[in-house]
Amino acid sequence: MPTAADAREWAASGGLRGIGDSLYTPFSGTAGDGIDWDAYRALVRYCAGDLGHAMLWLTSGIAEWWSLTMDERKKLLEIAVEEGRSANPDVVIQACTATPSAKDTVELTRHAQEHGADICYLQVPPMEVHAGEGVLRFFQYVADRTDIALGMFNSPSSGYVLTAAEMAEIHHRVPAVVAVKEGVMDSTSRSAALHALAPELVIWECDLIVYRAGWLQAGIVGPAQLGTAGYLYEVPGNMMYTHYWQLLWDGQINEAIRFSAESGLDRLSAEVGSWYTEYPGRRGYFTHWGSAFRYAASVIGLPTGDYAESRPPQGILPDAAKAQIRSAFEHAGLAGKVLARA
């Protein structure tokens, strides 16, 4: 668990590696007011143990962080550390601790630091952001009051998208900041420009086409898939997602492209469509539709709690989305596979 002073050496030596699973929150009870903690424990053990994924990405978009209380976020972190490290003592714990308030973000970041997290990511705050200057002040405020590695999460769901120059300045001005999840996906040129300005920064570009274009081998992006839903794309006995990424990490790009087509990975992503990240009633807005991810998880047999929908202010996942998601996973041969194995 690196301190702020150790963060850059830790990141440079491969502290961020492999597939990082962005975990959903299994809601329960009336209106999803509760959390099924046993289901969450099972999910953590499955990702870190059964799948052997190297990292966990906690309380972020898929988890619907905006709908969680501070106490819920703290308990989700504590359980993930306990269960994750029990399944794999070396699992990297990445905690997403952003809130609209810098003071609350400090509280969550300190809690993560004290309970075994390796790094904390701050998403661009969702309200009243005064561009790069405001986000830099936010990072400085948190870094001055904590002692842990930090990362940036640049997401269009925040409302304001940082430029390459703004992210590079945060990295240069705040030594604890060592990584970024570049999740905008409107243009890969931002990551290329950012690398040129901050070559030591570990970049995960969410537009995965760059890995097929050789950007990892060129040193522009890092090998770590910081926060994905990788647990939805493979099951024990059919570790096709891990195999695909291993081929890319090994530089076997043509083989990876061929495998992705032949294994059905490409088809699965295409057939799910945009339900994970797009709400039909707000075209052009990038969302993390928690109930879509949870429904996919339920199709393959993972525990998701007894309340299927997202908490407000997200909408109800329509039947058409469920039918499309189920069909995609049935075609991929993944439906029910986790339950069948249990």
C-alpha positions as CSV (number, residue, x, y, z in Angstrom):
1,M,0.0,0.0,0.0
2,P,2.1,2.9,-1.3
3,T,2.2,6.3,0.5
4,A,1.9,9.5,-1.5
5,A,5.7,9.7,-1.5
6,D,6.1,6.2,-2.9
7,A,3.3,6.5,-5.4
8,R,5.3,7.3,-8.5
9,E,7.9,4.5,-7.9
10,W,5.1,2.1,-7.2
11,A,3.3,2.9,-10.4
12,A,6.5,2.8,-12.5
13,S,7.3,-0.6,-11.1
14,G,4.1,-2.2,-12.3
15,G,1.9,-1.5,-9.2
16,L,-1.1,-1.2,-11.6
17,R,-1.5,-4.4,-13.6
18,G,-3.9,-6.8,-15.2
19,I,-7.7,-6.6,-15.3
20,G,-9.4,-4.4,-12.7
21,D,-13.1,-5.2,-12.0
22,S,-15.5,-2.3,-11.4
23,L,-18.0,-3.9,-9.0
24,Y,-21.7,-3.3,-9.0
25,T,-23.7,-2.8,-5.8
26,P,-26.3,-5.5,-5.2
27,F,-29.3,-3.6,-3.9
28,S,-32.0,-5.1,-1.8
29,G,-35.3,-4.3,-0.1
30,T,-37.9,-1.7,-0.8
31,A,-36.7,0.7,-3.5
32,G,-33.3,-0.8,-3.2
33,D,-32.8,1.0,0.1
34,G,-30.6,-1.9,1.4
35,I,-27.5,-3.7,0.2
36,D,-27.2,-7.5,0.0
37,W,-23.8,-7.7,1.7
38,D,-23.6,-11.5,1.2
39,A,-24.0,-11.1,-2.5
40,Y,-21.3,-8.4,-2.5
41,R,-18.9,-10.6,-0.6
42,A,-19.6,-13.4,-3.2
43,L,-18.9,-11.0,-6.1
44,V,-15.6,-9.9,-4.6
45,R,-14.5,-13.5,-4.0
46,Y,-15.5,-14.5,-7.5
47,C,-13.5,-11.7,-9.2
48,A,-10.4,-11.9,-7.1
49,G,-10.5,-15.6,-6.5
50,D,-12.4,-17.6,-9.1
51,L,-11.4,-15.4,-12.0
52,G,-8.0,-14.4,-10.6
53,H,-8.3,-10.8,-11.7
54,A,-5.5,-8.7,-10.4
55,M,-7.4,-5.6,-9.3
56,L,-10.7,-4.3,-8.0
57,W,-12.2,-0.9,-8.8
58,L,-14.6,0.1,-6.0
59,T,-17.6,2.4,-5.5
60,S,-17.4,4.0,-8.9
61,G,-19.9,4.4,-11.8
62,I,-21.1,0.8,-12.1
63,A,-21.5,0.8,-8.3
64,E,-23.7,4.0,-8.6
65,W,-21.6,5.9,-6.1
66,W,-23.8,9.0,-6.3
67,S,-26.7,7.0,-4.8
68,L,-24.7,5.5,-1.9
69,T,-24.3,7.0,1.6
70,M,-20.9,7.6,3.1
71,D,-21.4,4.7,5.5
72,E,-22.4,2.4,2.6
73,R,-19.3,3.4,0.6
74,K,-17.0,2.8,3.6
75,K,-18.5,-0.7,4.2
76,L,-18.2,-1.7,0.5
77,L,-14.5,-0.8,0.7
78,E,-14.0,-2.7,3.9
79,I,-15.7,-5.8,2.7
80,A,-13.8,-5.7,-0.6
81,V,-10.4,-5.4,1.2
82,E,-11.3,-8.3,3.5
83,E,-12.7,-10.7,1.0
84,G,-10.4,-9.7,-1.9
85,R,-7.2,-10.1,0.1
86,S,-8.5,-13.4,1.6
87,A,-9.0,-14.7,-2.0
88,N,-5.8,-13.1,-3.3
89,P,-3.4,-11.4,-0.9
90,D,-1.8,-9.5,-3.8
91,V,-5.0,-8.1,-5.3
92,V,-4.7,-4.3,-5.9
93,I,-7.5,-2.3,-4.2
94,Q,-8.5,0.8,-6.1
95,A,-11.1,3.0,-4.3
96,C,-13.1,5.7,-6.1
97,T,-13.6,8.3,-3.5
98,A,-15.0,11.3,-5.4
99,T,-18.0,13.3,-4.0
100,P,-19.2,16.8,-4.8
101,S,-17.6,17.9,-1.6
102,A,-13.8,18.1,-1.2
103,K,-14.2,17.5,2.6
104,D,-16.3,14.3,2.1
105,T,-13.8,13.2,-0.5
106,V,-11.0,13.6,2.1
107,E,-13.0,11.6,4.6
108,L,-13.5,8.7,2.1
109,T,-9.9,8.8,0.9
110,R,-8.5,8.7,4.5
111,H,-10.9,5.8,5.2
112,A,-9.6,3.9,2.2
113,Q,-6.0,4.7,3.1
114,E,-6.5,3.4,6.7
115,H,-8.3,0.2,5.6
116,G,-5.9,-1.1,3.0
117,A,-6.5,0.5,-0.3
118,D,-3.6,0.9,-2.7
119,I,-4.8,4.0,-4.6
120,C,-7.8,6.3,-4.7
121,Y,-9.3,7.8,-7.9
122,L,-11.1,11.1,-7.9
123,Q,-13.6,11.6,-10.7
124,V,-14.1,15.2,-11.9
125,P,-16.7,16.6,-9.5
126,P,-20.2,16.8,-11.0
127,M,-21.2,20.3,-9.9
128,E,-19.9,23.8,-10.3
129,V,-16.5,22.9,-11.7
130,H,-14.4,25.9,-12.7
131,A,-12.5,24.0,-15.4
132,G,-9.0,22.8,-14.8
133,E,-8.2,25.3,-12.1
134,G,-11.1,24.1,-10.0
135,V,-10.2,20.4,-10.4
136,L,-6.6,21.1,-9.6
137,R,-7.6,22.8,-6.4
138,F,-9.8,19.8,-5.6
139,F,-6.9,17.4,-6.0
140,Q,-4.5,19.6,-4.1
141,Y,-7.0,19.9,-1.2
142,V,-7.3,16.1,-1.0
143,A,-3.6,15.4,-1.5
144,D,-2.7,17.8,1.3
145,R,-4.8,15.9,3.8
146,T,-4.1,12.3,2.8
147,D,-1.1,10.0,2.3
148,I,-1.9,7.6,-0.5
149,A,-1.5,7.3,-4.3
150,L,-4.1,9.1,-6.3
151,G,-5.5,8.8,-9.8
152,M,-7.8,10.8,-12.0
153,F,-11.1,9.6,-13.6
154,N,-11.9,11.7,-16.6
155,S,-15.5,10.9,-17.4
156,P,-18.1,12.7,-19.5
157,S,-20.7,11.7,-16.9
158,S,-19.2,14.4,-14.7
159,G,-20.3,17.2,-17.0
160,Y,-16.8,18.7,-17.4
161,V,-14.1,16.9,-19.3
162,L,-10.5,17.7,-18.5
163,T,-8.1,18.5,-21.4
164,A,-4.8,16.8,-21.8
165,A,-3.0,19.9,-20.6
166,E,-5.2,20.2,-17.5
167,M,-4.6,16.5,-16.5
168,A,-0.8,16.9,-17.1
169,E,-0.8,19.9,-14.8
170,I,-2.5,18.0,-12.1
171,H,0.0,15.2,-12.4
172,H,2.9,17.6,-12.3
173,R,1.6,19.8,-9.4
174,V,0.3,16.9,-7.2
175,P,3.0,14.2,-6.9
176,A,0.6,11.6,-5.5
177,V,-1.3,11.5,-8.8
178,V,0.1,8.7,-10.9
179,A,-2.7,7.3,-13.1
180,V,-5.7,8.2,-15.1
181,K,-8.8,6.4,-16.4
182,E,-9.4,8.3,-19.6
183,G,-13.1,7.5,-20.1
184,V,-14.3,10.2,-22.5
185,M,-13.9,8.1,-25.8
186,D,-14.7,11.0,-28.1
187,S,-11.2,11.1,-29.4
188,T,-8.1,9.1,-28.6
189,S,-6.0,12.1,-29.4
190,R,-6.4,13.3,-25.8
191,S,-4.4,10.3,-24.5
192,A,-1.7,10.7,-27.0
193,A,-1.3,14.4,-26.1
194,L,-1.4,13.6,-22.4
195,H,1.4,11.1,-22.7
196,A,3.5,13.6,-24.5
197,L,3.0,16.1,-21.7
198,A,3.2,13.6,-18.8
199,P,5.1,10.5,-19.9
200,E,5.3,9.0,-16.4
201,L,1.5,9.0,-16.0
202,V,-0.1,5.6,-16.3
203,I,-3.0,6.0,-18.8
204,W,-5.9,3.6,-19.3
205,E,-7.7,4.7,-22.5
206,C,-11.2,3.3,-22.4
207,D,-11.5,3.4,-26.2
208,L,-9.9,0.0,-26.5
209,I,-9.1,0.3,-30.2
210,V,-5.8,1.9,-29.1
211,Y,-4.5,-1.4,-27.8
212,R,-5.1,-3.0,-31.2
213,A,-3.2,-0.1,-32.7
214,G,-0.1,-0.8,-30.7
215,W,-0.2,2.1,-28.2
216,L,0.8,-0.2,-25.3
217,Q,3.9,-1.3,-27.2
218,A,4.6,2.3,-28.0
219,G,4.4,3.2,-24.3
220,I,1.5,5.6,-24.7
221,V,-0.9,3.7,-22.5
222,G,-0.3,1.3,-19.7
223,P,-1.1,-2.4,-19.5
224,A,-3.6,-2.1,-16.6
225,Q,-7.3,-2.3,-17.4
226,L,-8.1,-0.1,-14.4
227,G,-11.8,-0.4,-14.0
228,T,-13.8,-2.7,-16.4
229,A,-16.7,-5.1,-16.2
230,G,-14.3,-7.9,-17.2
231,Y,-16.2,-10.4,-15.0
232,L,-19.1,-10.2,-17.4
233,Y,-17.0,-11.4,-20.4
234,E,-15.6,-14.7,-19.1
235,V,-16.2,-17.5,-16.6
236,P,-14.0,-20.1,-15.0
237,G,-13.4,-22.7,-17.7
238,N,-13.7,-20.1,-20.5
239,M,-11.3,-17.3,-19.6
240,M,-11.5,-15.7,-23.0
241,Y,-11.3,-12.1,-21.8
242,T,-8.1,-12.8,-19.9
243,H,-6.7,-14.7,-22.9
244,Y,-7.5,-11.8,-25.2
245,W,-5.7,-9.3,-23.0
246,Q,-2.8,-11.6,-22.4
247,L,-2.2,-11.7,-26.2
248,L,-2.3,-7.9,-26.3
249,W,0.1,-7.6,-23.4
250,D,2.4,-10.0,-25.1
251,G,2.4,-7.9,-28.3
252,Q,0.5,-10.6,-30.3
253,I,-1.9,-8.0,-31.7
254,N,-3.0,-9.9,-34.8
255,E,-3.6,-13.0,-32.8
256,A,-5.6,-11.0,-30.3
257,I,-7.8,-9.5,-33.0
258,R,-8.4,-13.0,-34.5
259,F,-9.1,-14.5,-31.1
260,S,-11.6,-11.8,-30.2
261,A,-13.6,-12.5,-33.4
262,E,-13.4,-16.3,-33.2
263,S,-14.2,-16.5,-29.5
264,G,-17.3,-14.4,-29.7
265,L,-16.0,-11.5,-27.6
266,D,-16.5,-9.0,-30.5
267,R,-20.0,-10.3,-31.1
268,L,-20.9,-10.2,-27.4
269,S,-20.0,-6.5,-27.1
270,A,-21.8,-5.6,-30.3
271,E,-25.0,-7.5,-29.4
272,V,-25.2,-5.9,-25.9
273,G,-25.3,-2.6,-27.7
274,S,-25.2,0.7,-25.8
275,W,-27.4,-0.2,-22.8
276,Y,-24.5,0.0,-20.3
277,T,-23.7,3.6,-21.1
278,E,-26.7,5.2,-22.8
279,Y,-30.2,6.1,-21.5
280,P,-32.6,6.4,-24.5
281,G,-34.3,9.4,-22.9
282,R,-31.1,11.5,-22.8
283,R,-29.3,10.9,-26.1
284,G,-25.7,11.8,-26.1
285,Y,-25.2,11.6,-22.4
286,F,-22.7,9.0,-21.1
287,T,-24.1,7.1,-18.2
288,H,-23.1,4.1,-16.1
289,W,-26.5,2.3,-16.0
290,G,-26.1,0.2,-12.9
291,S,-29.2,-2.0,-13.5
292,A,-27.9,-2.9,-17.0
293,F,-24.7,-4.2,-15.6
294,R,-26.5,-6.0,-12.8
295,Y,-28.9,-7.6,-15.2
296,A,-26.1,-8.9,-17.3
297,A,-24.5,-10.3,-14.1
298,S,-27.7,-12.0,-13.2
299,V,-27.9,-13.6,-16.6
300,I,-24.5,-15.4,-16.2
301,G,-25.5,-16.4,-12.7
302,L,-23.9,-13.9,-10.3
303,P,-25.8,-12.7,-7.2
304,T,-27.2,-9.3,-7.7
305,G,-29.6,-8.7,-4.7
306,D,-33.4,-8.8,-4.8
307,Y,-33.9,-5.3,-6.1
308,A,-33.1,-5.3,-9.8
309,E,-33.3,-1.6,-10.6
310,S,-30.9,1.3,-10.1
311,R,-31.5,3.7,-7.3
312,P,-32.9,7.2,-8.3
313,P,-32.1,9.3,-10.2
314,Q,-31.5,6.6,-12.8
315,G,-34.4,5.2,-14.8
316,I,-36.0,1.7,-15.0
317,L,-34.2,-0.7,-17.4
318,P,-36.8,-1.5,-20.1
319,D,-37.7,-5.0,-21.1
320,A,-36.2,-4.5,-24.5
321,A,-32.8,-3.9,-22.9
322,K,-33.2,-7.0,-20.8
323,A,-34.1,-9.1,-23.8
324,Q,-31.2,-7.8,-25.9
325,I,-28.7,-8.3,-23.0
326,R,-29.9,-11.9,-22.3
327,S,-29.8,-12.8,-26.0
328,A,-26.2,-11.5,-26.3
329,F,-25.0,-13.6,-23.4
330,E,-26.9,-16.7,-24.5
331,H,-25.3,-16.4,-27.9
332,A,-21.9,-16.1,-26.2
333,G,-22.6,-19.3,-24.2
334,L,-22.2,-17.5,-20.9
335,A,-25.8,-17.5,-19.6
336,G,-26.1,-19.4,-16.4
337,K,-22.5,-20.5,-16.3
338,V,-21.7,-19.2,-12.9
339,L,-24.7,-20.8,-11.3
340,A,-24.0,-24.1,-13.2
341,R,-20.6,-24.1,-11.7
342,A,-21.7,-23.4,-8.1
